[in-house]
Amino acid sequence: MVGAAPQFPPSVTVPHPRRPRRPLDASDRLRGWYENDLGWPVVPGSPLRLVVGPCFDVLDVPAAAGIAALRHLAPASPVAAQGGRVWLLTAPGSAQELPGLLTWLEWGSLDLDLSALGEGALMEAPRRGVEWTPGESPVTAPVAPPWGEGGPPAAAGPGDSAQGAAVWVRPPGSGREAGASLPTLSALGGGGGAPDLVRVVDTVATQLHRIRLRRVGAQPLAFS
């Protein structure tokens, strides 16, 4: 009969129409880069956040102090920046060691503008990096051209604008390479190729103390 619906045997199941796949946006690609390329756990949302502790800890310092510490880092040591601050990624457990390390270096009695993020903390996932040259703040440097294959993509979405977003000054390499480039206490006298956390912390503390002294010296004298 013309126009009659086709008849299927009872054993034949007609599949449901496939839903079209949603194209990956920049935020999806950024998340995939962290999870798949680096193996770093993330917390989805806007902005995307990284879980601190399993793969790295973070030293959070003013930009001037962070820049001074770059000479003690390996070329592949990850460094990010946001809002006038620099984040130096260090080996897991560094945050727990920091108070004792500052005391051992005789910086423990000073109120330094230095904090550390360890296990259980979150940090905003930096997006594509910035062009940086010595003497220039990484926070105000122009955004670099898009990364090539294997680098972090630029995330563009709600809450992730160029103004105030976290960016990479030195992006991490692949998973194993990134881990080997993190400053660690075990590098002290070991010569294993990893940057020495002691030198990094001492340089940062020295720079912070100099900034503190300059601020005190710039204040007008108070006369009674």
VOGU-3710 file (C-alpha; in Angstrom, 3 decimals, decimal comma):
1> mvgaapqfpp> 0,000/0,000/0,000  1,422/3,364/-1,034  2,330/5,587/1,933  2,094/2,862/4,557  4,656/2,955/7,359  7,403/0,310/7,101  6,877/-2,729/9,285  9,824/-4,042/11,351  10,089/-7,463/12,939  9,588/-7,417/16,743
11> svtvphprrp> 13,309/-8,160/17,288  14,492/-5,021/15,474  15,144/-1,939/17,625  15,161/1,432/15,905  18,041/3,558/17,292  17,319/7,028/18,614  18,656/9,941/16,571  22,155/10,953/17,676  22,528/14,302/19,355  25,046/16,555/17,649
21> rrpldasdrl> 28,232/16,938/19,674  28,767/20,357/21,203  31,915/21,905/19,748  34,687/22,405/22,289  35,134/26,020/23,299  38,355/27,612/24,572  37,530/26,793/28,194  37,043/23,104/27,309  40,377/23,026/25,487  42,119/24,674/28,428
31> rgwyendlgw> 40,640/22,127/30,826  41,642/19,282/28,514  45,199/20,600/28,326  45,543/20,586/32,120  43,857/17,217/32,644  45,170/15,270/29,652  48,521/16,863/28,754  49,742/17,712/32,269  47,700/15,328/34,407  46,739/18,130/36,818
41> pvvpgsplrl> 43,353/17,871/38,564  40,988/20,766/37,933  37,733/22,099/39,353  35,415/23,040/36,488  33,574/26,313/36,508  34,297/29,912/35,652  37,063/30,646/36,113  38,624/27,189/35,820  40,653/26,330/38,928  43,571/23,972/39,572
51> vvgpcfdvld> 43,792/21,739/42,635  46,980/22,551/44,556  48,855/19,787/46,370  48,813/16,605/44,290  51,228/17,840/41,613  52,608/21,155/42,890  52,478/23,799/45,634  52,553/27,558/45,041  54,586/30,459/46,438  52,546/33,652/46,110
61> vpaaagiaal> 54,763/36,765/46,108  54,746/40,342/44,765  55,853/40,616/41,147  59,200/42,271/41,951  60,220/39,456/44,299  59,014/36,775/41,910  61,002/38,224/39,021  64,135/38,292/41,177  63,757/34,554/41,834  63,546/33,590/38,159
71> rhlapaspva> 67,340/33,281/37,872  67,252/30,349/40,292  64,602/28,472/38,315  64,983/26,076/35,425  63,848/27,354/32,005  60,842/25,023/32,234  59,904/25,963/35,813  56,243/27,061/35,737  55,604/30,677/36,753  52,245/32,473/36,554
81> aqggrvwllt> 51,054/35,984/37,356  47,859/37,729/38,332  47,016/41,162/39,679  50,531/42,307/40,584  51,425/38,929/42,125  53,632/36,130/40,819  52,961/32,453/41,498  56,058/30,251/41,642  55,082/26,595/41,338  57,134/24,392/43,648
91> apgsaqelpg> 57,329/20,700/44,521  54,420/19,197/46,505  54,923/19,662/50,244  56,813/22,953/49,885  54,044/24,954/51,574  54,360/22,808/54,687  58,139/23,242/54,710  58,085/27,035/54,187  57,762/28,216/57,849  60,668/26,052/58,996
101> lltwlewgsl> 62,719/27,016/55,968  62,213/30,748/56,638  63,268/30,212/60,273  66,368/28,295/59,181  67,268/31,113/56,786  66,721/33,607/59,664  63,771/35,276/57,954  61,166/33,817/60,279  60,918/36,831/62,615  59,991/39,267/59,823
111> dldlsalgeg> 56,521/39,947/58,495  57,117/39,225/54,806  54,549/39,531/52,036  54,948/35,863/51,180  52,366/33,111/51,336  52,216/29,511/50,210  49,373/27,377/48,907  49,491/23,689/49,668  47,273/20,616/49,707  43,582/21,449/49,662
121> almeaprrgv> 43,977/24,919/48,152  42,799/26,055/44,729  44,310/28,496/42,252  42,852/30,032/39,120  44,034/28,123/36,066  46,315/30,455/34,086  45,608/30,776/30,393  48,010/31,639/27,586  51,166/33,457/28,675  52,682/36,874/28,299
131> ewtpgespvt> 55,759/38,175/26,556  58,271/38,955/29,303  61,672/40,599/29,332  63,875/41,288/32,393  62,960/44,537/34,127  59,346/44,428/32,959  56,423/43,409/35,110  54,885/40,202/33,769  51,493/41,541/34,804  51,640/44,513/32,424
141> apvappwgeg> 53,470/42,811/29,544  51,492/42,313/26,323  49,745/39,036/25,671  51,810/36,705/23,516  50,619/35,247/20,200  48,599/32,006/20,489  50,575/28,996/21,647  51,577/26,394/19,144  50,496/22,790/19,342  50,984/21,368/22,821
151> gppaaagpgd> 50,842/24,742/24,585  48,044/26,157/26,721  45,143/27,571/24,708  43,671/30,944/25,510  40,449/30,677/27,480  37,781/33,162/26,564  34,564/32,932/28,472  32,583/34,459/31,344  34,880/35,598/34,123  38,019/35,063/32,054
161> saqgaavwvr> 38,800/38,360/30,428  42,230/39,695/29,580  41,923/42,161/32,451  42,856/40,478/35,711  42,989/36,894/34,446  45,793/34,606/35,592  48,383/34,090/32,852  51,528/32,023/32,386  54,849/33,850/32,452  56,618/30,517/31,977
171> ppgsgreaga> 54,154/27,765/31,059  54,784/24,199/32,233  56,056/21,542/29,879  54,557/18,079/29,578  53,631/16,185/32,750  56,984/14,609/33,646  58,983/17,625/32,463  56,855/19,978/34,558  57,354/17,884/37,699  61,126/17,703/37,255
181> slptlsalgg> 61,381/21,499/36,952  59,692/22,318/40,275  61,937/23,792/43,005  62,391/21,300/45,838  64,253/20,945/49,129  65,708/17,663/47,920  67,783/19,632/45,391  69,864/21,135/48,222  73,320/19,728/47,615  71,880/16,930/45,536
191> gggapdlvrv> 72,599/18,200/42,042  69,666/16,262/40,611  68,752/18,950/38,102  65,736/20,325/39,971  65,922/23,960/41,146  66,872/24,504/44,779  63,893/25,717/46,836  66,232/27,167/49,477  67,802/29,598/46,992  64,403/30,538/45,582
201> vdtvatqlhr> 62,923/31,293/49,019  66,032/33,142/50,209  66,044/35,334/47,098  62,343/36,108/47,463  62,691/36,915/51,178  65,730/39,140/50,550  63,873/41,084/47,867  60,801/41,466/50,078  62,957/42,753/52,930  64,555/45,324/50,626
211> irlrrvgaqp> 61,130/46,491/49,474  60,062/46,759/53,104  63,121/48,816/54,037  62,607/51,169/51,083  59,008/51,766/52,150  60,074/52,497/55,716  62,810/54,861/54,493  60,369/56,695/52,260  58,009/57,513/55,127  58,299/61,054/56,526
221> lafs> 59,758/61,362/60,012  57,224/61,986/62,779  58,132/64,712/65,291  56,333/65,130/68,565
//
